[in-house]
Amino acid sequence: MTFHHDATRVPSRRRALQMAGVAALAAVLAPRLSRATEAQVADEMKALFGGKTMGEGKIKLDLPEIAENGLVVPINIDVESPMSETDFVRSVHVFADGNPLPQVVTYHFTPESGRASASTRMRLAQTQNVIAVAEMSSGALYSAKAQVKVTIGGCGG
């Protein structure tokens, strides 16, 4: 009995391992190679808000100054607002200049929300700036910025 091996249909074990190695390397390197820059964050913000001036204050952005584990960085946002029918926070946009996409998350609020506050955890691969922009019902914009230093295993980096 003879077995016929068709090389065009089934790759050799060596070729399959090579392809798997290339795929694994691409999966590891791709996130590190594609990170938003400060200019890309600025472009994204310009696309969303045009050339509107952003005020300071009103936003409390609570992030650790140093994150020993960049996989789970807590972020808390609280925007000062009466949250009435005529004066409320419409949305809060969060941007990070070291993530693959400049805009990380957007929270939407209504007067029924009672309070413009949100908490989450985000992944930060490197030391970077995190920017929160609150869009008010009046159209006014407020921003806050914080830098988070991400250490490698808590040993600096």
Secondary structure, 3 states (H helix, E strand, C coil): CCCCCCCCCCCCHHHHHHHHHHHHHHHHHHHHHCCCCHHHHHHHHHHHHCCCCEECCCEEEECCCEECCCCCEEEEEEECCCCCCCCCEEEEEEEECCCCCCEEEEEECCHHHCCEEEEEEECCCCCEEEEEEEEECCCCEEEEEEEEEECCCCCCC
